[in-house]
Amino acid sequence: MAIGLIIIGDEILSGRRVDQHFPKVVQMLAARGLQLNWAEILADDPERITATLKRTFAGDDIVFCCGGIGATPDDHTRLAAANALGLPLVMHEQGKINIQQRILQMGQEAGQDVDLNSDENLHRLKMAEFAQGAALIPNPYNNIAGFALHKHYFVPGFPVMAWPMIEWVLDHHYADLFNREPRLEQSVLVYEAAESALTPLMVAIEAQFPRVKVFSLPSVGDAHTRRHIELGVKGEAVQTATAFIQLCSELKKLNVEFSNT
């Protein structure tokens, strides 16, 4: 079962804002012995969002989707999710109650009377319109919920809201997956070697150890480091440990200079 991340927002693609979700989700997953398998960034384009979700709903991945679930004209994710599944967009009653409670709380804090039937407050209720059958994801920041559909989890774009909501999903729905398979990563720095010369070794290691991936990260070097390649193995702990010993042994046979990272 793979885990994916969809980040939605023109502001990310235009560079007006720097995405913070990707590194944080990687960190949250790693803390639970899980890993992110793929990620996509989409513009606020309803057709593209719908097409992407239609594709991911057809798979079996766990997918977190950040952004586009508000009630402004550029928020398309709620309707896109419904359209991708061919479901109607309906008012979620508990979601509606949550929003109304938040409106009343804000009015009380400001010392103002609140009309829940004002145009502004009725418009806010759109944030509780989800595809039929959606479940709520609690939002500890302001109680305006996200929603879940078919192992897809939709949260706001604001990190202060999105991150605890994602953690809640992981801890309440996927705790059985945590640290199920201990993973290991080990690497060395190989100096002044061509990546092409190391490729046969990389292929052989992966063929010999099917639960291990070999990675190669070349660097041109800088004022403090010579040109090198970080060459390593990662995956299931026992096989990875054995593969790393094999990797180092083969590097010695190739008579290349290397050191531990």
Beta strands, then each sheet from edge to edge (+ up, - down):
strand 1: 3-8
strand 2: 38-42
strand 3: 62-66
strand 4: 89-91
strand 5: 129-131
strand 6: 135-137
strand 7: 146-149
strand 8: 152-155
strand 9: 183-191
strand 10: 212-219
strand 11: 228-236
strand 12: 258-260
sheet 1: 2+ 1+ 3+ 8+ 7- 6+
sheet 2: 4+ 5-
sheet 3: 10+ 11- 9+ 12-
end
